[in-house]
Amino acid sequence: MKGVAILGSTGSIGDSTLDVIARHPDRYRVVALGARSSLEKFVAQCERFRPEYVALTDPTAAAQLRTILARRGVATEVLAGDSALADLAALPQVDIVMAAIVGAAGLPSTLAAARAGKRLLLANKESLVMAGSLLIEAVRQSGATLLPIDSEHNAIFQCLPPTVAAGPDGRPLGVRRILLTASGGPFVDLPSEQFESVTPAQACAHPNWIMGRKISVDSATLMNKGLEYIEACLLFGVAPEQIDVVVHRESIVHSMVEYVDGSVLAQLGSPDMRTPIAHALAWPDRISSGVQFLDLLKIGRLRFEAPDGVRFPALALAQAAARAGGLKPTILNAANEAAVAAFLEGRLNFARIATVIEAVMDNMPNGSIATLADVLAADAEARNRACEFIVGSGKVTSMPRSGAGYRA
């Protein structure tokens, strides 16, 4: 029996993780659940899985949770506050940590899991983008196992056997390039002149995947693929020029690795996050995930095309950050989080998300990462600058409840 902590249990990744675990009660037990403030859903999870510990970063919500669980006879210790999730990640009863807290908020608990030597299932790509060198070093020093949950990086991991050795430059020998697939998002065919009237509801309606609001908007701008581009460089030790992004609308081929002998290995599967979750939970074994098996004859056709860098400039911004290294990915991520939040709140036009990110990147110098303080300082400054650009952009401060579009 492996003890599992799920940080971000009320999100889509958390839901899928609990679904896989429920299918294997003889292999896994839920030791801890953590979230930010989604109380109603969190209570239902606590009642079903009876974890020893739970944590909510919102102290008010945590106090309410204590009362509700006591009333319902659920004997669970409730932690609260910003450090509570990190405390869960380091519990001695926990063998596996699913890091699925969205955005920069997930960095402290992800680092805590790495430093505690856990099997770290990384669904929080922002942690690696913000502080990749710190996270990788924490994994190395503690002997933790880092397994990627993003479907694309999990696919690459499956296509890069452990026997692939690294050369003197640290890059995997025999690998020519990584082909990172992208669905293209909901606006892959939308004329760019219509981007100004895109609503949050439209941006969050992904054609293939069920995801949270922030990552759905990132997918719509292709920033999600840009963050994954940076993440792939760090996870697999390849140079930015060894990664090509390929739009694959069907989301069946999750990524590919091309070798110098001409071989291309691909991982295929239904667009369902339970596949990479089950793979990482059981690795190096395989367990059932509940995912529908592929019917290639029914699918019939798989298409691949180049991304449109003119209509989706966020991808190029992320690629530039990857090449620059240092604090540039941190700055990119912070500006993006601020811009996406403003868009979801009706304070920023969809078409200007990338404009804000570019402005912040151009107005902040790069620097090296020596400590977590360096990362947090750059993150805070980038968010402040993004907010200044957003306020100065002349956008409305609220949107109609109907979700109608808006313009400057």
C-alpha positions in Angstrom: 0.0 0.0 0.0 1.4 3.4 -1.0 0.3 6.5 0.8 -0.7 9.3 -1.5 -1.1 13.1 -0.9 -3.1 15.0 -3.6 -2.4 18.7 -3.6 -5.1 20.4 -5.6 -7.6 17.6 -5.1 -10.7 19.6 -6.1 -9.4 20.4 -9.6 -9.6 18.2 -12.7 -6.3 16.5 -12.1 -7.3 15.8 -8.5 -10.6 14.3 -9.7 -8.8 12.1 -12.1 -6.2 11.0 -9.6 -8.9 10.0 -7.1 -10.7 8.1 -9.8 -7.6 6.0 -10.6 -6.9 5.4 -6.9 -10.4 4.3 -6.3 -9.9 1.6 -8.9 -7.0 0.1 -6.9 -7.8 0.1 -3.2 -5.3 -2.7 -2.7 -2.4 -0.6 -3.9 -3.0 3.0 -2.8 -4.6 4.8 0.2 -5.3 8.5 0.4 -3.3 9.9 3.3 -3.8 13.6 2.6 -5.9 16.0 0.5 -5.1 19.6 -0.1 -6.9 22.5 -1.8 -7.2 26.3 -1.6 -10.9 27.0 -0.8 -13.3 24.7 -2.7 -15.2 23.7 0.4 -18.3 21.8 -0.8 -16.4 19.5 -3.2 -13.6 19.0 -0.6 -16.1 17.8 2.0 -17.4 15.2 -0.3 -13.9 13.9 -1.0 -13.1 13.8 2.7 -16.2 11.8 3.4 -15.5 9.3 0.6 -11.7 8.8 1.1 -11.3 9.5 4.8 -7.8 10.9 4.7 -5.8 11.3 7.9 -4.9 14.9 7.0 -6.5 17.6 4.9 -5.4 21.2 4.3 -7.0 24.4 3.0 -4.9 27.5 2.5 -7.9 29.7 3.3 -8.1 29.7 7.1 -11.8 30.7 7.1 -12.7 27.8 4.9 -10.5 25.5 7.0 -12.4 26.5 10.1 -15.7 25.7 8.4 -14.4 22.4 7.3 -13.4 21.4 10.8 -17.0 22.0 12.0 -18.6 20.2 9.1 -16.3 17.1 9.3 -16.8 16.9 13.1 -20.6 17.1 12.6 -20.4 14.3 10.1 -18.1 12.0 12.1 -15.1 12.2 9.8 -12.0 11.9 12.0 -9.5 14.0 9.9 -6.9 16.5 11.1 -7.5 19.8 9.3 -4.5 22.1 8.6 -4.8 25.7 7.5 -2.6 28.5 6.1 -0.1 29.0 3.3 2.4 26.4 4.7 -0.3 23.7 5.2 0.1 22.2 1.7 3.9 21.9 2.1 3.3 20.2 5.5 1.2 17.6 3.8 3.8 17.0 1.1 6.4 16.1 3.7 4.4 13.8 5.9 6.3 10.5 6.6 3.2 8.4 5.8 3.1 9.9 2.2 5.0 8.0 -0.5 3.6 9.7 -3.5 2.7 13.4 -3.9 0.4 14.6 -6.8 1.4 18.3 -7.3 -1.6 19.8 -9.0 -2.0 23.2 -7.4 -2.5 25.6 -10.3 0.1 28.4 -10.9 2.8 29.8 -8.8 0.8 28.9 -5.7 1.9 25.3 -6.1 5.7 26.0 -6.0 6.3 25.8 -2.2 4.5 22.4 -1.7 6.1 21.0 -4.9 9.5 22.0 -3.6 8.7 20.5 -0.2 7.8 17.2 -1.8 11.0 17.2 -3.8 13.1 18.0 -0.7 11.4 15.2 1.3 12.4 12.6 -1.3 8.9 11.7 -2.4 7.7 10.2 -5.7 6.6 13.6 -7.1 3.9 13.5 -9.8 4.3 16.9 -11.4 1.1 18.4 -12.8 2.0 21.9 -11.7 4.2 22.9 -14.7 4.5 26.5 -13.4 6.8 25.2 -10.5 9.3 23.9 -13.0 9.0 27.0 -15.3 9.5 29.4 -12.4 12.2 27.6 -10.5 13.4 24.7 -12.6 17.0 24.6 -11.5 16.0 24.7 -7.8 13.4 21.9 -8.3 15.7 19.7 -10.3 18.5 20.2 -7.7 16.2 19.4 -4.8 15.2 16.2 -6.6 18.8 15.2 -7.1 19.9 15.9 -3.6 17.0 14.1 -1.9 16.8 11.1 -4.2 13.2 12.0 -5.0 11.6 10.6 -8.2 10.1 13.2 -10.5 7.5 11.9 -13.0 5.7 14.3 -15.4 1.9 14.3 -15.5 1.3 16.6 -18.4 0.2 14.2 -21.2 2.9 15.5 -23.5 5.8 15.2 -21.1 4.5 11.8 -19.8 4.5 10.7 -23.5 8.1 11.9 -24.0 9.1 10.1 -20.8 7.6 6.9 -22.1 9.4 7.3 -25.4 12.8 8.0 -23.8 13.8 4.7 -22.2 15.9 4.8 -19.0 18.8 3.3 -21.0 19.3 6.5 -23.0 22.6 7.9 -21.6 23.6 11.5 -21.4 26.5 12.9 -23.3 29.2 15.3 -22.0 26.9 18.3 -22.5 24.2 16.6 -20.4 21.9 16.0 -23.4 20.5 12.5 -24.1 22.6 10.7 -26.6 21.0 9.7 -29.9 18.0 12.0 -29.6 17.7 14.4 -32.5 14.6 16.3 -31.5 11.4 16.2 -29.4 8.1 16.7 -31.2 5.8 18.4 -28.7 2.2 18.1 -29.8 -0.5 20.8 -29.3 -4.3 20.5 -29.9 -4.3 24.1 -31.2 -7.0 25.0 -28.7 -10.5 26.2 -29.3 -9.4 29.1 -31.7 -7.1 27.2 -34.0 -9.3 28.3 -37.0 -10.7 31.6 -35.6 -9.7 34.7 -37.6 -7.4 36.9 -35.5 -9.7 39.9 -36.0 -12.3 38.1 -33.8 -9.9 37.5 -30.9 -10.9 40.9 -29.3 -14.4 39.7 -28.8 -13.5 36.3 -27.3 -15.2 35.6 -23.9 -13.9 33.6 -21.0 -16.6 31.0 -21.6 -15.4 30.5 -25.2 -11.7 30.3 -24.2 -12.5 27.7 -21.5 -14.4 25.4 -23.9 -11.6 23.2 -25.0 -12.5 20.8 -27.8 -10.7 17.7 -26.5 -9.7 18.1 -22.8 -11.6 18.8 -19.6 -9.4 21.3 -17.8 -9.5 24.1 -15.3 -10.1 27.7 -16.3 -6.5 29.0 -16.2 -5.0 26.1 -18.1 -7.9 26.3 -20.6 -7.1 30.0 -21.4 -3.4 29.1 -21.7 -4.4 26.4 -24.2 -6.4 28.9 -26.1 -3.4 31.3 -26.4 -0.9 28.5 -26.9 0.9 29.7 -23.8 0.3 26.3 -22.3 2.4 24.8 -25.0 5.0 27.5 -24.4 5.2 26.6 -20.7 5.5 22.9 -21.7 8.3 23.8 -24.1 10.3 25.3 -21.2 9.4 22.4 -19.0 10.6 19.8 -21.6 14.0 21.5 -21.8 14.4 21.1 -18.0 12.9 17.6 -17.6 14.8 15.9 -20.5 18.0 17.9 -20.7 17.5 19.0 -24.3 18.3 22.4 -25.8 15.4 24.6 -27.0 16.4 24.1 -30.6 15.8 20.4 -30.2 12.1 20.9 -29.6 9.5 21.4 -32.3 5.9 22.2 -31.6 3.4 20.4 -33.8 -0.3 21.1 -33.9 -2.2 17.8 -33.8 -5.9 18.5 -33.5 -7.1 15.0 -32.6 -5.0 14.9 -29.4 -4.3 11.2 -29.9 -0.5 11.4 -30.4 0.6 13.0 -27.2 4.2 13.6 -28.2 7.1 12.0 -30.1 10.8 11.6 -29.9 13.0 11.4 -33.0 16.3 9.6 -32.9 19.4 10.2 -35.0 18.9 6.8 -36.8 15.6 8.1 -38.2 13.3 6.3 -35.7 10.4 8.2 -34.3 8.7 6.9 -31.2 5.2 8.2 -30.3 2.8 7.6 -27.4 -0.8 7.4 -28.4 -3.9 7.3 -26.2 -7.4 8.8 -25.7 -7.3 12.4 -24.5 -7.9 11.5 -20.8 -5.5 12.5 -18.0 -6.1 9.3 -16.2 -3.6 7.6 -18.6 -0.5 9.6 -17.5 -1.7 9.6 -13.9 -2.0 5.8 -13.8 1.3 5.5 -15.5 3.1 7.7 -13.0 1.4 6.2 -10.0 2.4 2.7 -10.9 5.7 3.2 -12.8 7.5 1.1 -13.8 4.4 -1.1 -13.6 1.2 -0.6 -15.5 -2.3 -0.5 -14.0 -5.8 0.0 -15.4 -6.9 3.6 -15.6 -10.5 3.4 -16.7 -9.7 5.2 -19.9 -11.5 4.2 -23.1 -9.2 2.2 -25.4 -8.3 3.6 -28.9 -10.1 2.5 -32.0 -7.6 3.6 -34.7 -10.0 2.5 -37.5 -12.7 4.7 -36.1 -10.3 7.6 -35.7 -9.1 7.1 -39.3 -7.0 10.2 -39.7 -4.3 12.0 -37.7 -3.3 15.5 -38.8 -0.1 17.4 -38.1 0.6 21.1 -38.9 2.8 23.9 -37.9 1.6 26.4 -35.3 0.7 29.9 -36.4 3.1 32.1 -34.6 1.6 35.3 -35.9 -1.9 34.6 -34.5 -0.6 33.0 -31.3 2.5 35.1 -30.3 2.5 33.7 -26.7 4.2 30.5 -27.9 7.1 32.6 -29.4 7.4 34.5 -26.1 7.8 31.3 -24.2 10.4 29.9 -26.6 12.4 33.2 -26.3 12.2 32.8 -22.5 13.5 29.2 -22.8 16.4 30.4 -24.8 17.2 33.2 -22.4 17.0 31.1 -19.3 17.7 32.5 -15.9 14.7 34.5 -14.5 13.0 35.1 -17.9 10.7 32.0 -17.6 9.8 33.2 -14.1 8.9 36.6 -15.5 7.0 35.1 -18.4 4.9 32.9 -16.1 4.1 35.7 -13.6 3.0 38.1 -16.3 0.9 35.4 -17.9 -0.9 34.5 -14.7 -1.7 38.1 -14.0 -3.0 38.6 -17.6 -5.1 35.5 -17.6 -6.6 36.4 -14.3 -7.5 39.8 -15.7 -9.1 38.3 -18.8 -11.1 35.8 -16.7 -12.3 38.7 -14.6 -13.3 40.8 -17.6 -10.5 43.4 -17.2 -8.4 42.5 -20.2 -9.1 41.7 -23.8 -8.2 38.2 -24.9 -6.1 39.6 -27.8 -4.0 41.6 -25.3 -2.9 38.8 -23.1 0.3 38.3 -25.1 0.8 42.0 -25.4 0.9 42.4 -21.6 3.4 39.5 -21.3 5.7 40.9 -23.9 5.6 44.3 -22.3 6.6 42.9 -19.0 9.4 40.7 -20.5 10.8 43.7 -22.4 10.8 45.9 -19.3 12.4 43.6 -16.8 16.1 42.6 -17.0 17.1 39.0 -16.8 19.0 37.5 -13.9 20.3 34.2 -12.5 18.5 32.0 -9.9 20.6 31.3 -6.8 17.8 30.9 -4.2 14.1 30.8 -4.0 14.1 34.4 -2.9 15.4 35.4 -6.4 12.4 33.6 -7.9 9.8 35.1 -5.6 11.2 38.6 -6.0 11.1 38.4 -9.8 7.6 36.8 -9.7 6.3 39.6 -7.5 7.8 42.4 -9.6 6.5 40.8 -12.9 3.0 40.6 -11.5 3.1 44.2 -10.4 4.3 45.4 -13.8 1.7 43.3 -15.5 -1.0 44.9 -13.4 0.3 48.3 -14.3 0.1 47.5 -18.0 -3.4 46.0 -17.6 -4.7 49.1 -15.8 -3.2 51.3 -18.4 -4.6 49.3 -21.3 -8.0 51.1 -21.2 -10.1 47.9 -20.8 -13.4 47.8 -19.0 -13.2 46.7 -15.4 -16.1 44.2 -15.5 -18.0 42.1 -18.1 -21.7 41.6 -18.6 -23.0 38.6 -16.7 -24.2 37.2 -20.1 -20.6 36.7 -21.1 -20.9 38.9 -24.1 -17.7 40.0 -25.8 -16.1 43.4 -25.2 -13.7 45.7 -26.9 -11.3 48.5 -25.9 
